[in-house]
C-alpha cells in the first residue's frame, strides 16, 4: 500500500461520487498518479471505468472507480470521505474492517452525527453535546484510523470546476496530515491553508449552513444587503456560541473555515443551502425543494440539531430559533424579520 514514490502520490481515494466528491477527485488527479472514487452506484462505477463521459468529471484517465471498500483501502493510504452527514457513520462502518492505523482520512463533510437518533427524531429529542459527533469523532469511534483531518472553508464546487481560484483549509492535530493534504490538493487555482483546530473548523463549516439558509430566505423575499449583513454578523455570534457549547474556541469561526465560508455560502447562488432558503422565500415548500435537489443541503439537518442543542445547553440563539419556525413550522418570515429588528440583542461583539 505504498502512497508515494519519489515524492509523487501514487494512489488517493475519494469516498463518495457526488458533485463535491467528484470535484475533489479532479483536484487530486492533478497531483496523483491514480485517483479511485468509491461509490455504491454500480452504473456510476462502470461509466467511469469504461472511459465514458461522467458529469462533473468528464473523461479523465487518472480517475477510476470502485464499489469494493477492500480494494480502495488496499491501494490507497490517503482517503477523502466526502459524504452526507446522515450516511457518514454507515460508510465508516463499511470501511472499518479494511482500514489500518496507517491510513490517513481527510473528510469533506460539513454536518453532524447524532448518536442513536433517526432523522424523524431530530426535531423532538433532547440533544446534548454528549450525543453529537463531528465527522472526525465518527471516524475515531468507528475505525482504528489515528491520523484524521478535515477539509473546510469556501469550497463552492461549481467555481472550482470552472477553474476559479479558491482557498481552503485542512485542519488536523497532525502536521503530516496537513502537509500530505496540501501536497495532494494544492494547485495554481486551489490554495490550501493549514490549521490544528480540527473541531473548530468542523463546527464552523457545519453551523454556517444555517446562516446560508437564512441569507437565501432574505434574498428570496427581496430584502437587500443591509438585512443580509445583519443576519450574517448576528448569526456569526450565535454559531460561535454553538461551537463553544460543543467545546470549540471562537478562532476557527473567524478564519477561512468560518467567515470565509460564511461569505461564500451566504451570498452565492451556487450554495445549495442558499438555494434552499431563496426558493423558500419565493414560495416553494420545503418538500418541493428537497425532492427536486440532486445533492443534500446539510443546513436543513443542522438547523434541526442546532435548535435542540441550543434548547438543551441554553444557547442564546433567537435567529436559529426563528429560522427553525419559518422553515419547519410555517412561521411568517416578514414577522420573523420584524421581531429580530426589535429583539434586545446582547452586546455586538462579546465572544473574543
C-alpha positions, -999 to +999 in steps of 0.1 A: +000+000+000+027+025-010+014+060-012+044+079-025+073+072-049+100+099-053+076+124-038+048+116-062+014+105-048+007+071-063-030+065-054-055+086-035-092+078-029-124+097-025-154+081-008-185+095-024-193+103-061-214+134-056-206+168-071-182+178-044-166+143-042-161+144-080-146+179-077-121+167-051-112+138-073-104+161-102-082+182-079-064+151-066-058+139-102-035+169-108-011+156-082-016+118-080-009+090-105-043+075-098-075+085-080-102+060-071-137+071-064-157+047-042-194+046-049-222+021-042-237+030-076-226+003-100-237+023-130-215+053-120-185+030-113-189+012-147-193+045-165-160+058-152-141+026-157-153+022-193-139+056-201-172+073-208-180+109-201-192+115-165-209+146-152-186+170-133-156+148-142-157+144-180-131+118-192-100+116-170-077+087-174-063+091-139-097+086-123-110+051-117-140+040-096-148+010-073-176-003-052-153-026-032-140-010+000-113-035+004-098-025-030-098+011-021-082+006+014-056-018+000-045+005-028-047+039-011-035+050+023-048+086+018-086+087+016-110+116+014-146+107+027-169+133+010-204+121+021-236+134+036-235+135+074-266+113+076-247+085+058-213+091+071-213+067+101-227+038+080-199+044+054-172+043+081-186+010+094-184-004+059-148+006+056-137-001+091-127-038+086-104-027+058-087+003+074-055+003+093-039+027+118-015+037+090-043+051+068-050+089+067-085+101+063-094+138+055-131+143+053-150+170+035-184+167+052-200+198+068-225+183+091-231+165+124-239+130+136-264+124+164-259+090+181-288+065+181-312+091+166-333+087+134-339+117+111-375+118+124-363+121+160-341+151+154-370+175+159-383+162+192-354+147+211-332+163+238-299+167+220-268+174+242-231+175+233-229+140+247-249+128+218-234+149+190-204+139+170-184+157+143-172+136+114-137+133+128-152+119+160-173+094+140-141+082+122-124+077+156-153+058+170-159+035+140-124+028+128-088+023+141-075+053+120-054+076+141-045+104+117-076+124+107-082+157+091-110+178+077-113+199+046-131+232+054-136+267+040-153+282+010-155+252-014-183+260-039-179+231-064-191+250-095-164+277-090-137+251-085-149+231-116-148+264-136-111+268-126-116+299-105-090+305-077-102+290-044-087+289-009-095+261+016-083+248+050-071+214+060-073+211+098-057+183+118-038+177+150-011+160+130+013+181+109+018+152+085-019+151+077-020+188+068+013+185+048+001+155+028-033+170+022-017+202+009+005+182-014-024+162-027-047+191-033-027+223-040-025+237-075-023+271-092-060+275-087-065+258-053-047+272-023-046+251+009-040+266+044-033+245+074-048+245+109-045+225+141-081+233+153-100+204+136-131+206+159-133+243+154-130+240+116-156+213+115-181+232+136-176+265+118-182+247+084-213+230+098-231+258+116-226+284+089-251+264+067-279+277+090-269+313+081-268+304+044-304+293+046-314+325+063-295+346+039-312+328+010-346+335+026-338+372+027-328+370-010-359+352-020-381+377-001-364+406-019-345+420+011-313+439+005-277+437+017-283+456+049-306+429+063-283+402+049-253+418+067-273+420+100-283+383+097-247+372+090-230+392+117-256+385+144-258+349+132-220+346+135-223+354+172-248+326+176-229+299+158-198+308+178-218+301+210-230+268+195-193+260+189-184+268+224-213+246+237-195+218+218-161+226+232-146+248+205-130+282+207-141+311+185-108+312+165-118+289+136-151+308+132-131+340+124-109+324+097-112+309+063-132+279+076-156+303+093-161+338+079-145+328+046-170+300+042-199+321+055-193+348+030-193+323+001-223+302+011-244+332+023-240+352-009-238+327-037-265+311-059-241+282-062-246+274-025-271+246-020-282+260+014-286+295+000-307+280-029-330+262-004-336+295+015-341+315-016-366+291-030-385+290+003-386+328+002-401+327-033-430+305-021-419+269-027-425+243+000-396+226+017-408+192+004-409+205-032-374+219-029-358+188-013-375+164-037-360+184-067-324+186-054-298+161-065-274+169-036-280+172+001-284+207+017-267+200+051-281+231+067-316+216+069-304+188+091-281+211+110-309+235+118-329+207+134-299+196+155-289+232+165-324+240+177-325+210+200-288+215+211-295+252+219-325+243+240-306+217+260-275+239+266-295+272+268-276+288+240-289+324+232-300+318+196-330+339+185-320+337+148-317+300+148-350+295+166-368+319+143-354+302+112-365+269+125-400+282+130-400+296+095-386+266+077-404+238+096-434+254+112-446+279+086-440+310+107-443+342+086-409+353+076-417+390+075-430+388+111-397+370+120-377+398+105-398+424+123-392+405+156-355+404+151-352+441+143-368+448+177-351+420+197-330+433+226-297+417+215-267+414+237-236+435+230-224+434+194-192+415+200-187+396+232-171+364+220-135+374+217 
